[in-house]
Amino acid sequence: MNEHPGLKLIDIFAVILNSFSYKPTIHINYESKTVSVKDGLPKFKDMPEEFGGSGATMPE
């Protein structure tokens, strides 16, 4: 779990929740990625503007 008080946001890693159906919609902090993912989802350099980021996306 990661807490972001300034954004009033808490990240919970979906993989730890039993019986939770999860479907990702975006990738964040993609500039710092260690693995490239080709799934057609938007890849944000940092965070979407709504969450205090630049909103800049990166190519797949």
Helices and strands as residue ranges (DSSP letters): E 2-4, G 5-7, E 9-11, G 14-16, G 30-32, G 49-51
